[in-house]
């Protein structure tokens, strides 16, 4: 199983895929949306609880040796407040994966684009088009956060299938 997370504070896109006959198969897609009326810490708790429920639904055992999580690497944000909120949310997400024994991998947006389309400067539309073809989807994914999470899972699947050499995040132990 590969879990893709497009980290955010207000919305977090997620995708779960599993290999089937050497092809990626979608297990679940969606978004975690935090309540804007709640305070900062309650929203972080909301992210953790929702993700915990998703993991319980799709990975009911305590340790998940054959499961990888892919979290987009934060590399640049114009709004410092948003960057700090996303960094906190990303920490909560990675901590939960680590506690559950799920290997954590990270890719930059350009690495994801290159894996999906062959070049690192692809537009969201080009990535979406390639994901639709790769997964034989009938319609595009309408939410960018979900589409990004799905693209991350496909990127990681390529790295694993083609042995391109992705390594788990250095700040978390490899289980």
Backbone torsions as a table, in degrees:
resi	resn	phi	psi	omega
1	UNK	NA	140.0	173.3
2	UNK	-123.5	130.3	178.3
3	UNK	-110.3	126.2	175.4
4	UNK	-107.0	134.2	179.5
5	UNK	-127.1	122.7	170.4
6	UNK	-95.3	99.1	-171.5
7	UNK	-68.9	143.6	176.4
8	UNK	-159.3	-177.4	177.0
9	UNK	-111.4	-45.4	177.6
10	UNK	-80.1	-41.5	178.7
11	UNK	-136.9	140.4	177.9
12	UNK	-126.3	118.7	175.8
13	UNK	-83.8	143.7	177.4
14	UNK	-138.8	152.4	176.0
15	UNK	-147.2	136.1	174.3
16	UNK	-116.7	125.0	174.2
17	UNK	-126.5	155.7	176.3
18	UNK	-136.5	141.3	177.3
19	UNK	-69.5	141.6	177.1
20	UNK	-145.5	115.2	-177.0
21	UNK	54.4	44.8	179.5
22	UNK	62.2	22.6	176.0
23	UNK	-129.8	146.6	176.6
24	UNK	-73.4	137.9	178.6
25	UNK	-124.0	130.6	179.0
26	UNK	-71.5	128.9	175.9
27	UNK	-99.9	-43.3	-178.8
28	UNK	-161.4	147.8	176.3
29	UNK	-139.0	149.9	175.0
30	UNK	170.0	-167.9	179.8
31	UNK	-136.0	143.7	167.7
32	UNK	-98.6	124.4	179.9
33	UNK	-116.9	122.5	-179.3
34	UNK	-87.2	152.8	-178.3
35	UNK	-78.7	113.7	-177.5
36	UNK	-62.5	-18.7	-179.6
37	UNK	-80.2	-16.7	-179.2
38	UNK	-81.9	158.7	177.4
39	UNK	-76.0	169.9	-175.2
40	UNK	-51.6	-51.1	-175.3
41	UNK	-70.4	-34.9	176.6
42	UNK	-66.6	-33.4	177.8
43	UNK	-70.1	-36.6	175.3
44	UNK	-63.6	-41.0	177.1
45	UNK	-63.8	-39.9	178.3
46	UNK	-60.2	-42.2	177.4
47	UNK	-60.9	-48.9	-178.3
48	UNK	-61.4	-45.8	-177.9
49	UNK	-64.4	-42.3	179.5
50	UNK	-66.1	-42.2	179.0
51	UNK	-67.2	-39.0	177.2
52	UNK	-58.7	-43.7	178.2
53	UNK	-62.7	-40.8	178.1
54	UNK	-63.1	-43.3	178.7
55	UNK	-63.9	-41.9	177.5
56	UNK	-61.2	-38.1	-179.3
57	UNK	-68.2	-43.7	-173.4
58	UNK	-97.5	-20.9	-178.1
59	UNK	-137.0	74.9	-170.5
60	UNK	-68.6	-18.8	179.3
61	UNK	-77.5	163.0	-174.9
62	UNK	-73.0	-44.7	179.8
63	UNK	-107.1	141.0	-174.1
64	UNK	-127.0	73.2	-175.6
65	UNK	-62.7	-34.2	-177.8
66	UNK	-99.5	34.8	180.0
67	UNK	-129.0	133.3	175.9
68	UNK	-116.7	143.6	172.8
69	UNK	-114.5	137.7	178.6
70	UNK	-116.7	123.4	-179.5
71	UNK	-122.9	128.9	-179.4
72	UNK	-62.9	134.0	178.5
73	UNK	-75.4	129.2	176.6
74	UNK	-80.7	124.4	-177.9
75	UNK	-123.5	-24.3	-179.1
76	UNK	-165.5	133.8	173.2
77	UNK	-143.5	135.5	-179.4
78	UNK	-70.4	-40.5	-176.6
79	UNK	-90.6	113.1	-176.5
80	UNK	-63.6	-39.3	179.9
81	UNK	-61.8	-45.6	178.6
82	UNK	-63.2	-42.0	179.8
83	UNK	-60.4	-41.1	-179.8
84	UNK	-67.4	-43.6	178.3
85	UNK	-61.7	-44.3	-179.8
86	UNK	-65.1	-39.7	178.8
87	UNK	-62.4	-41.2	176.5
88	UNK	-63.1	-46.1	179.8
89	UNK	-61.7	-42.2	179.0
90	UNK	-61.4	-39.5	177.3
91	UNK	-63.1	-42.1	177.7
92	UNK	-62.2	-44.4	-178.4
93	UNK	-63.9	-49.9	-178.7
94	UNK	-64.8	-38.0	178.4
95	UNK	-62.3	-42.5	178.9
96	UNK	-63.2	-45.1	177.5
97	UNK	-59.5	-45.4	-178.7
98	UNK	-61.3	-44.0	178.5
99	UNK	-61.2	-32.3	-178.7
100	UNK	-85.6	0.0	179.2
101	UNK	76.9	23.2	-179.8
102	UNK	-93.9	126.8	178.0
103	UNK	-64.4	138.9	-176.7
104	UNK	-113.7	128.6	176.8
105	UNK	-123.2	152.7	177.3
106	UNK	-136.6	145.6	178.2
107	UNK	-135.8	148.3	173.9
108	UNK	-79.2	160.3	175.9
109	UNK	-54.9	-39.0	179.9
110	UNK	-67.1	-36.0	176.3
111	UNK	-64.9	-39.1	178.6
112	UNK	-65.4	-47.1	179.6
113	UNK	-59.4	-43.7	-178.6
114	UNK	-64.6	-41.2	179.5
115	UNK	-64.7	-38.3	-175.6
116	UNK	-80.1	-44.7	-172.2
117	UNK	-112.5	-13.7	-179.2
118	UNK	100.3	-11.3	175.1
119	UNK	-144.5	147.1	-171.1
120	UNK	-80.5	-0.2	-179.2
121	UNK	-110.5	22.0	-178.1
122	UNK	-64.7	149.9	175.3
123	UNK	-82.6	164.4	176.4
124	UNK	-59.3	-37.1	179.8
125	UNK	-63.5	-41.0	178.4
126	UNK	-65.8	-41.4	178.8
127	UNK	-64.1	-46.7	179.8
128	UNK	-58.1	-43.4	-179.9
129	UNK	-62.0	-42.7	-179.7
130	UNK	-69.1	-40.3	178.4
131	UNK	-62.4	-41.2	178.0
132	UNK	-59.4	-44.7	-179.6
133	UNK	-67.7	-43.9	-177.3
134	UNK	-63.4	-35.6	-176.6
135	UNK	-102.1	3.7	-178.7
136	UNK	53.7	43.6	179.3
137	UNK	-78.5	147.4	179.5
138	UNK	-80.5	-33.7	-178.8
139	UNK	-135.1	155.8	177.4
140	UNK	-70.6	158.8	174.4
141	UNK	-76.4	125.1	-172.5
142	UNK	-78.6	-26.6	-178.0
143	UNK	-97.9	126.3	-178.9
144	UNK	-58.7	-40.0	-178.5
145	UNK	-62.0	-39.4	179.0
146	UNK	-71.5	-44.4	179.0
147	UNK	-60.0	-41.0	179.1
148	UNK	-65.2	-43.0	178.7
149	UNK	-62.2	-41.6	178.9
150	UNK	-65.5	-41.9	177.7
151	UNK	-60.6	-37.2	178.6
152	UNK	-63.9	-40.4	179.8
153	UNK	-65.7	-40.3	178.9
154	UNK	-65.6	-43.0	176.7
155	UNK	-55.4	-50.2	-178.1
156	UNK	-65.6	-39.1	177.6
157	UNK	-58.6	-44.0	176.6
158	UNK	-60.3	-47.0	-179.4
159	UNK	-59.2	-40.1	-179.3
160	UNK	-74.0	-44.4	-178.1
161	UNK	-67.8	-37.6	-175.7
162	UNK	-97.4	2.8	-179.6
163	UNK	52.2	47.9	179.3
164	UNK	-77.0	-8.1	169.9
165	UNK	95.8	23.7	177.5
166	UNK	-65.7	141.0	179.1
167	UNK	-115.3	150.7	175.6
168	UNK	-61.5	159.6	176.3
169	UNK	-52.3	139.0	-178.4
170	UNK	-73.8	-21.5	-176.5
171	UNK	-83.3	-7.0	178.8
172	UNK	-124.3	139.8	-178.3
173	UNK	-65.8	149.5	176.3
174	UNK	-87.8	120.3	-177.8
175	UNK	-88.1	NA	NA
